[in-house]
Amino acid sequence: MLRRRLLLVSLIVCILGLYVFIYVVGVFKVKNAEEVVSVRTFGGGGEDVFYYVFPTTRGELLALGYTKSEEFVVDGDADALIVSFDKELNIRYWRTFSIGLDEALFRATQLKDYICAVGWAVDGSDYYGLIVFVNKNGNIVSKRAIPSSTFMDVEPFGEKLLVAGSISVRGDADFFLVILNGVVIERNITFGFGDSKDILYSVYYYCGSIYCVGKRIRTSDLKQEVFIAKLSEEGAILWNRTLREDYWGRIGYSDLIIYEDRIYISILRERLTEEGNLICWESDIACFDLQGNALWNKTFSSNVELNAIGMYIDKFGIIYLAGEIINFDLNPIQQLFLAKLDENGTVIYNETLAPFEGNIGTIGSSIYIDECGFMYIVGSNVDLNIGRIEDAFILKLGKDTDNDGITDFYEELYGTDPTKIDTDGDGFSDGIEVIQGTNPLDPNDYPSTRLENEKQFLLVIIIGVVLVSILLLVLRKSILRISSIKRDV
């Protein structure tokens, strides 16, 4: 009898434990899961790649990369590619251009009404740094190709532009910064080390100083290390740091973003055995203060290929990382990798996604988060049957339970209710209020009140201008009358 009771109690405990486990795991997955809102591919028959996505002040999303027609996929010319999307991923326009070489655009920024995109062109073993200016209609108004260089990033520099890359000097590669005043090259900054080949990946202008990250390939032993530096506006090195661990192999890429006086860099690199054999590719996020002191480091690894080069920091300081995971033991499987971290390096979640059906691999290259929390990721699809890149894609992700235009994750950050379309009950959805810049938690602050306040302010300005004009007119007439009286006297 006692044995039966013990068995019954054990069974009940197991059932309750299983229920709690399913409930907790289920809640965790609901909270962290990202849903595919929409996806758009670009290309057909050839090879198309998106490297970067970023928003413009006109509300569009620009994707940059290259395109190859079908007959030139194996060996032939690639054309630089720019595609404009709206937030629903409809194509507004797309443009290609070529200077007769293999061209690609890698990064871009906006300065006033123009977009400046940078990249490279290849002719055999010769490289050219590309600089392209595009107007608001997507038309190319200016382009330049600078010999013996490659460009990897561009950043606003006051009213000018700062372009980062590398340049070949006497057979070596040095870090290379170009300052543009409009389309005119104002000056160059070249710096490096005599015992290495140096490649600059990313640059950031912050509080009057230039911060940059790249890699050094030491000529003595060919080992690679990450290089971080702070420069003055004139190009003088204020401090520099090198990062390397014994188990690091080649450095694939590194990006840099500054948020609230902290430097965040992403690193794509190899992990090696003690004998120097390749284990896998890994990705790191590292944080430093503005003096270059290390604060924390987080490594993402899965003992398979984990390539993550897309990094973004949103308005709340959340760090996003996008890339790919490849498992060659499973036919292979190539999936999209996505991770979120807080400002202290704590992982909010990381997961893999397979947004395309069939034996299609996914390479995530760049990520952007809008004001409502929706994620936009660009990259390329791979036909795993033949191991070839095919179409470029843009993907919109975000779980929005109440369909108010704000993701559940951002509802928590804004403090709004993820189950209510209109949290404060003022007649406007939470998403509309966030987009219009009003407070979704204040029923007395909504878009029409802002509009009325702006109208009243404009009316006051108009009345003031009219009164001042009348006063000046009366004053002018008085002065003329006094002058006339004096002449008569």
C-alpha positions as CSV (number, residue, x, y, z in Angstrom):
1,M,0.0,0.0,0.0
2,L,2.8,2.4,1.0
3,R,4.6,1.5,-2.2
4,R,1.6,2.4,-4.3
5,R,1.2,5.7,-2.6
6,L,4.8,6.5,-3.2
7,L,4.5,5.6,-6.8
8,L,1.3,7.7,-7.1
9,V,3.0,10.7,-5.4
10,S,6.1,10.3,-7.7
11,L,3.8,10.2,-10.7
12,I,2.0,13.4,-9.7
13,V,5.3,15.2,-9.0
14,C,6.6,14.1,-12.4
15,I,3.4,15.4,-14.2
16,L,3.6,18.7,-12.3
17,G,7.3,19.1,-13.1
18,L,6.6,18.3,-16.8
19,Y,3.7,20.8,-16.8
20,V,5.9,23.5,-15.2
21,F,8.7,22.8,-17.7
22,I,6.4,23.0,-20.7
23,Y,4.8,26.2,-19.3
24,V,8.1,27.9,-18.6
25,V,9.7,26.9,-21.9
26,G,6.5,27.9,-23.7
27,V,6.4,31.3,-22.1
28,F,10.1,31.8,-22.9
29,K,9.6,30.9,-26.5
30,V,6.6,33.2,-26.9
31,K,8.5,36.1,-25.3
32,N,11.6,35.7,-27.4
33,A,10.4,34.3,-30.7
34,E,10.5,36.5,-33.7
35,E,7.9,36.1,-36.4
36,V,8.5,36.7,-40.1
37,V,6.3,39.7,-41.1
38,S,7.3,39.7,-44.7
39,V,10.2,38.8,-47.0
40,R,11.2,40.0,-50.4
41,T,13.9,38.5,-52.7
42,F,15.7,40.3,-55.4
43,G,17.3,38.8,-58.5
44,G,16.7,36.0,-60.9
45,G,19.0,33.6,-62.7
46,G,22.3,35.2,-61.7
47,E,24.0,36.1,-58.4
48,D,22.7,38.9,-56.2
49,V,24.0,40.0,-52.8
50,F,22.9,42.6,-50.3
51,Y,25.7,43.7,-47.9
52,Y,24.0,46.6,-46.0
53,V,20.6,48.1,-45.2
54,F,20.0,51.5,-43.7
55,P,17.1,54.1,-43.4
56,T,17.0,57.5,-45.0
57,T,15.2,60.6,-43.8
58,R,12.7,60.0,-46.6
59,G,11.4,56.9,-44.8
60,E,12.8,54.4,-47.3
61,L,15.2,51.5,-46.7
62,L,18.2,51.3,-49.0
63,A,19.9,47.9,-49.6
64,L,23.4,47.8,-51.2
65,G,25.5,45.1,-52.8
66,Y,26.1,43.8,-56.2
67,T,24.4,41.8,-59.0
68,K,25.7,39.5,-61.7
69,S,23.7,38.3,-64.7
70,E,23.4,34.6,-65.3
71,E,26.1,34.4,-68.0
72,F,28.7,36.0,-65.7
73,V,28.0,34.1,-62.5
74,V,31.2,32.0,-62.6
75,D,33.6,34.5,-64.0
76,G,32.5,37.9,-65.1
77,D,31.6,41.5,-64.3
78,A,29.5,42.3,-61.2
79,D,27.6,45.6,-61.1
80,A,27.2,47.7,-58.0
81,L,23.6,47.6,-56.8
82,I,21.3,50.0,-54.9
83,V,17.6,49.0,-54.1
84,S,15.1,51.2,-52.4
85,F,12.3,49.6,-50.3
86,D,9.4,51.0,-48.3
87,K,8.7,49.6,-44.8
88,E,6.4,47.0,-46.3
89,L,9.3,45.8,-48.5
90,N,7.8,47.1,-51.8
91,I,10.5,48.1,-54.2
92,R,10.5,51.8,-54.9
93,Y,13.4,51.8,-57.4
94,W,16.6,49.9,-58.1
95,R,19.8,51.1,-59.8
96,T,23.0,49.4,-61.0
97,F,26.2,51.0,-62.4
98,S,29.5,49.7,-63.7
99,I,32.9,51.0,-64.7
100,G,33.7,47.8,-66.6
101,L,35.1,45.9,-63.6
102,D,33.7,43.8,-60.7
103,E,32.1,46.3,-58.5
104,A,30.2,46.1,-55.1
105,L,28.8,48.7,-52.6
106,F,29.4,47.8,-49.0
107,R,28.3,50.7,-46.8
108,A,26.4,54.1,-47.1
109,T,25.3,57.1,-45.2
110,Q,23.1,60.2,-45.9
111,L,24.4,63.8,-45.9
112,K,21.6,66.3,-46.5
113,D,19.7,65.2,-49.6
114,Y,22.4,62.8,-51.0
115,I,23.3,59.3,-50.3
116,C,27.0,58.5,-50.3
117,A,27.8,54.8,-50.9
118,V,31.3,53.2,-50.8
119,G,32.8,49.9,-51.8
120,W,35.3,48.5,-54.2
121,A,36.0,47.5,-57.8
122,V,38.3,44.6,-58.8
123,D,40.3,44.1,-62.0
124,G,42.4,41.0,-61.6
125,S,44.7,41.7,-58.8
126,D,44.1,45.5,-58.9
127,Y,41.6,47.1,-56.5
128,Y,39.9,50.4,-56.7
129,G,38.0,52.2,-53.9
130,L,34.5,53.3,-55.0
131,I,32.6,56.4,-53.9
132,V,29.2,56.9,-55.3
133,F,26.7,59.8,-54.7
134,V,23.0,59.2,-55.3
135,N,20.2,61.8,-55.2
136,K,16.7,61.4,-53.7
137,N,15.4,59.8,-56.9
138,G,18.1,57.2,-56.9
139,N,20.0,58.7,-59.8
140,I,23.8,58.6,-59.6
141,V,25.1,62.1,-59.7
142,S,28.8,61.4,-59.2
143,K,31.2,58.5,-58.8
144,R,34.9,58.0,-58.3
145,A,37.3,55.1,-58.3
146,I,40.6,55.5,-56.4
147,P,43.4,53.1,-57.5
148,S,45.2,50.7,-55.1
149,S,42.5,51.0,-52.4
150,T,39.3,49.5,-51.0
151,F,36.6,51.3,-49.0
152,M,34.6,49.6,-46.2
153,D,32.8,52.3,-44.4
154,V,31.6,56.0,-44.7
155,E,30.5,58.2,-41.8
156,P,29.2,61.8,-41.5
157,F,32.0,64.2,-40.5
158,G,30.2,67.4,-39.6
159,E,29.2,68.8,-42.9
160,K,31.7,66.5,-44.6
161,L,32.2,62.8,-45.0
162,L,34.7,60.3,-43.6
163,V,35.5,57.3,-45.8
164,A,37.5,54.3,-44.3
165,G,39.4,51.5,-45.9
166,S,42.9,50.5,-46.9
167,I,45.4,51.6,-49.5
168,S,48.5,49.8,-50.9
169,V,51.7,51.7,-50.2
170,R,55.0,50.2,-51.5
171,G,53.4,46.8,-51.7
172,D,52.0,47.0,-48.2
173,A,48.5,47.9,-47.0
174,D,47.9,50.8,-44.6
175,F,44.9,52.2,-42.9
176,F,43.3,54.8,-45.1
177,L,40.9,57.6,-44.3
178,V,39.5,60.0,-46.9
179,I,37.7,63.3,-46.0
180,L,35.2,64.4,-48.6
181,N,33.9,68.0,-48.9
182,G,30.9,67.3,-51.1
183,V,32.3,65.1,-54.0
184,V,35.7,66.7,-53.7
185,I,38.5,64.8,-51.8
186,E,39.7,67.4,-49.3
187,R,42.5,65.3,-47.7
188,N,43.7,61.8,-46.9
189,I,44.9,60.3,-43.7
190,T,47.2,57.3,-44.0
191,F,48.6,55.5,-41.0
192,G,49.8,52.0,-40.2
193,F,52.7,49.9,-39.0
194,G,55.8,48.8,-40.9
195,D,55.6,45.2,-39.8
196,S,52.0,44.4,-40.9
197,K,49.4,44.7,-43.6
198,D,46.6,46.9,-42.2
199,I,42.9,46.9,-43.3
200,L,40.4,49.4,-41.8
201,Y,36.9,48.0,-41.6
202,S,34.8,50.6,-39.7
203,V,34.9,54.2,-38.6
204,Y,32.8,56.3,-36.2
205,Y,32.9,60.1,-35.6
206,Y,32.0,60.9,-32.0
207,C,32.4,64.1,-29.9
208,G,35.2,65.5,-32.1
209,S,37.2,62.4,-32.4
210,I,37.6,59.6,-34.9
211,Y,37.3,56.0,-33.7
212,C,38.1,53.1,-36.0
213,V,38.5,49.3,-36.0
214,G,40.4,47.0,-38.4
215,K,42.8,44.2,-38.6
216,R,46.6,43.8,-38.8
217,I,48.3,40.9,-40.5
218,R,51.8,40.7,-39.0
219,T,54.4,40.0,-41.7
220,S,56.7,38.1,-39.2
221,D,54.3,35.2,-38.5
222,L,51.2,36.1,-40.6
223,K,49.1,36.1,-37.4
224,Q,46.1,38.4,-37.4
225,E,44.8,40.8,-34.7
226,V,42.1,43.3,-34.3
227,F,43.2,47.0,-34.1
228,I,41.2,49.7,-32.4
229,A,42.3,53.4,-32.4
230,K,41.1,56.9,-31.5
231,L,42.3,59.7,-33.7
232,S,42.0,63.5,-33.6
233,E,40.2,65.3,-36.4
234,E,43.6,66.0,-37.9
235,G,44.5,62.3,-38.0
236,A,46.9,62.0,-35.0
237,I,46.6,58.7,-33.1
238,L,45.5,59.5,-29.5
239,W,45.5,55.8,-28.4
240,N,45.4,52.4,-30.0
241,R,44.7,48.8,-28.8
242,T,45.3,45.4,-30.3
243,L,43.2,42.4,-29.5
244,R,44.3,38.8,-30.0
245,E,44.0,35.4,-28.3
246,D,46.2,32.4,-28.9
247,Y,43.3,30.4,-30.3
248,W,42.4,33.1,-32.8
249,G,43.0,32.5,-36.5
250,R,42.1,34.7,-39.4
251,I,40.0,37.8,-38.8
252,G,37.0,38.0,-41.2
253,Y,35.5,41.3,-40.3
254,S,35.0,43.8,-37.5
255,D,32.4,46.6,-37.0
256,L,32.3,49.5,-34.5
257,I,29.4,51.5,-33.0
258,I,29.5,54.1,-30.2
259,Y,26.5,54.4,-27.9
260,E,26.4,56.6,-24.7
261,D,30.1,56.8,-24.3
262,R,30.8,53.1,-24.9
263,I,32.5,51.5,-27.8
264,Y,31.0,48.3,-29.1
265,I,32.8,46.2,-31.7
266,S,31.8,42.9,-33.4
267,I,34.5,40.5,-34.5
268,L,34.2,37.6,-36.9
269,R,37.2,35.2,-36.5
270,E,38.5,31.7,-36.6
271,R,38.9,29.5,-33.6
272,L,42.0,27.2,-33.8
273,T,43.2,24.1,-31.9
274,E,46.5,24.2,-30.0
275,E,48.1,22.8,-33.1
276,G,46.7,25.6,-35.2
277,N,44.0,23.7,-37.0
278,L,40.7,25.3,-37.7
279,I,37.8,24.3,-35.4
280,C,35.1,26.8,-36.5
281,W,34.3,30.4,-37.1
282,E,33.0,32.4,-34.1
283,S,31.7,35.9,-33.4
284,D,32.4,38.2,-30.5
285,I,30.8,41.4,-29.2
286,A,33.3,43.4,-27.1
287,C,32.7,46.6,-25.1
288,F,35.2,49.4,-24.2
289,D,35.1,52.8,-22.7
290,L,36.2,55.8,-24.6
291,Q,39.8,55.4,-23.3
292,G,40.0,51.9,-24.9
293,N,39.7,50.0,-21.6
294,A,37.9,46.6,-22.0
295,L,34.6,46.3,-20.1
296,W,33.2,43.0,-21.3
297,N,33.3,40.4,-24.1
298,K,30.7,37.9,-25.3
299,T,31.5,35.0,-27.7
300,F,28.9,33.3,-29.8
301,S,30.0,29.8,-30.8
302,S,28.2,26.6,-31.7
303,N,31.1,24.3,-32.8
304,V,29.9,24.9,-36.3
305,E,30.3,27.8,-38.7
306,L,28.9,30.9,-37.0
307,N,29.4,34.0,-39.2
308,A,27.8,37.2,-37.8
309,I,28.8,40.6,-39.3
310,G,25.6,42.6,-39.0
311,M,25.5,44.7,-35.8
312,Y,23.1,47.4,-34.7
313,I,22.3,49.3,-31.5
314,D,18.8,50.6,-31.0
315,K,17.4,53.7,-29.1
316,F,17.2,51.7,-25.9
317,G,20.8,50.4,-26.1
318,I,19.9,46.9,-27.1
319,I,22.6,45.3,-29.2
320,Y,21.6,43.2,-32.2
321,L,23.8,40.7,-34.1
322,A,22.8,39.0,-37.4
323,G,24.6,36.4,-39.5
324,E,24.5,32.7,-40.4
325,I,25.1,29.3,-38.9
326,I,26.3,26.5,-41.1
327,N,26.3,22.8,-40.0
328,F,28.2,20.8,-42.6
329,D,27.3,17.5,-40.9
330,L,23.6,18.0,-41.8
331,N,23.6,17.9,-45.6
332,P,24.5,20.9,-44.9
333,I,22.1,23.3,-43.1
334,Q,22.6,27.0,-43.4
335,Q,20.3,29.2,-41.3
336,L,19.9,32.8,-40.3
337,F,21.4,33.6,-36.9
338,L,20.0,36.4,-34.7
339,A,21.0,37.5,-31.2
340,K,20.1,40.4,-28.8
341,L,22.1,41.6,-25.9
342,D,21.7,44.3,-23.3
343,E,24.3,47.0,-22.7
344,N,26.1,44.9,-20.2
345,G,26.5,41.9,-22.5
346,T,23.7,39.8,-21.1
347,V,22.1,37.7,-23.9
348,I,18.4,38.4,-24.1
349,Y,18.1,35.6,-26.6
350,N,19.8,34.1,-29.6
351,E,18.1,31.8,-32.2
352,T,18.3,30.5,-35.7
353,L,15.6,31.0,-38.4
354,A,14.9,29.3,-41.7
355,P,12.7,31.9,-43.5
356,F,12.8,30.1,-46.9
357,E,11.4,26.7,-47.8
358,G,13.4,24.0,-49.5
359,N,17.1,23.4,-49.5
360,I,17.9,27.1,-49.4
361,G,20.6,28.5,-47.1
362,T,20.5,32.0,-45.6
363,I,23.3,34.5,-45.1
364,G,22.5,37.5,-43.0
365,S,24.7,40.5,-43.6
366,S,23.2,43.6,-42.0
367,I,20.4,44.5,-39.6
368,Y,18.3,47.7,-38.9
369,I,15.7,48.2,-36.2
370,D,13.0,50.9,-36.7
371,E,11.3,53.0,-34.0
372,C,8.6,50.4,-33.5
373,G,11.0,47.5,-32.9
374,F,10.6,45.7,-36.3
375,M,13.9,44.2,-37.5
376,Y,15.0,44.4,-41.2
377,I,17.7,42.0,-42.2
378,V,19.4,41.8,-45.6
379,G,21.6,39.1,-47.1
380,S,21.7,36.4,-49.7
381,N,20.2,33.0,-50.4
382,V,22.3,30.0,-51.2
383,D,21.2,27.0,-53.2
384,L,22.6,24.3,-51.0
385,N,22.2,21.7,-53.8
386,I,24.9,23.4,-55.8
387,G,26.5,25.6,-53.2
388,R,26.0,28.8,-55.1
389,I,24.6,32.3,-54.0
390,E,21.5,33.1,-55.9
391,D,19.1,35.9,-54.8
392,A,19.5,38.8,-52.4
393,F,16.7,39.2,-49.8
394,I,15.3,41.6,-47.3
395,L,13.4,40.2,-44.3
396,K,11.1,42.0,-41.8
397,L,10.8,40.4,-38.4
398,G,8.7,41.2,-35.3
399,K,6.0,39.7,-33.1
400,D,3.1,42.1,-32.7
401,T,0.3,40.4,-30.7
402,D,-2.2,43.3,-30.7
403,N,-1.4,44.5,-34.2
404,D,-0.9,48.1,-33.0
405,G,2.3,48.6,-35.1
406,I,4.8,48.0,-32.2
407,T,6.5,44.7,-31.5
408,D,5.8,42.9,-28.2
409,F,9.5,43.4,-27.3
410,Y,9.3,47.2,-27.8
411,E,5.9,47.3,-26.0
412,E,7.8,46.2,-22.9
413,L,10.5,48.8,-23.4
414,Y,8.0,51.6,-24.0
415,G,5.8,50.4,-21.1
416,T,2.7,50.0,-23.3
417,D,0.3,47.0,-23.1
418,P,1.1,44.4,-25.8
419,T,-2.5,43.2,-25.7
420,K,-4.1,46.6,-26.3
421,I,-3.9,48.5,-29.6
422,D,-4.4,51.9,-27.8
423,T,-2.8,51.7,-24.3
424,D,-3.8,55.2,-23.1
425,G,-7.3,55.2,-24.8
426,D,-6.9,58.5,-26.7
427,G,-8.1,57.0,-30.0
428,F,-4.7,56.6,-31.5
429,S,-2.9,53.3,-31.7
430,D,0.4,52.9,-29.9
431,G,2.3,52.5,-33.2
432,I,0.9,55.7,-34.6
433,E,1.8,57.7,-31.5
434,V,5.4,56.3,-31.5
435,I,5.8,57.2,-35.2
436,Q,4.3,60.6,-34.7
437,G,6.4,61.3,-31.6
438,T,3.6,61.6,-29.1
439,N,3.4,59.7,-25.7
440,P,1.4,56.4,-26.0
441,L,1.0,56.4,-22.2
442,D,-0.5,59.9,-21.9
443,P,-4.1,60.3,-23.0
444,N,-3.7,64.1,-23.3
445,D,-0.8,63.8,-25.7
446,Y,-1.7,62.5,-29.1
447,P,-1.0,63.5,-32.8
448,S,-3.9,66.0,-33.2
449,T,-3.0,67.9,-30.1
450,R,0.6,68.2,-31.3
451,L,-0.8,69.5,-34.6
452,E,-3.1,72.0,-32.9
453,N,-0.2,73.2,-30.8
454,E,1.9,73.6,-33.9
455,K,-1.0,75.5,-35.6
456,Q,-1.4,77.8,-32.6
457,F,2.3,78.4,-32.5
458,L,2.4,79.2,-36.3
459,L,-0.6,81.5,-35.8
460,V,1.2,83.4,-33.1
461,I,4.3,83.7,-35.3
462,I,2.1,85.0,-38.2
463,I,0.3,87.5,-35.9
464,G,3.7,88.6,-34.5
465,V,5.1,89.2,-38.0
466,V,2.1,91.2,-39.1
467,L,2.2,93.4,-36.0
468,V,5.9,94.0,-36.4
469,S,5.3,94.9,-40.1
470,I,2.5,97.3,-39.2
471,L,4.7,98.9,-36.5
472,L,7.6,99.3,-38.9
473,L,5.3,100.8,-41.5
474,V,3.8,103.3,-39.0
475,L,7.3,104.2,-37.8
476,R,8.5,104.7,-41.4
477,K,5.6,107.1,-42.1
478,S,6.3,109.0,-38.9
479,I,9.9,109.4,-39.8
480,L,9.0,110.6,-43.4
481,R,6.4,113.1,-41.9
482,I,9.0,114.5,-39.5
483,S,11.5,114.8,-42.3
484,S,9.0,116.7,-44.5
485,I,8.1,119.1,-41.6
486,K,11.9,119.9,-41.1
487,R,12.3,120.6,-44.8
488,D,9.3,123.0,-44.8
489,V,10.7,124.8,-41.8
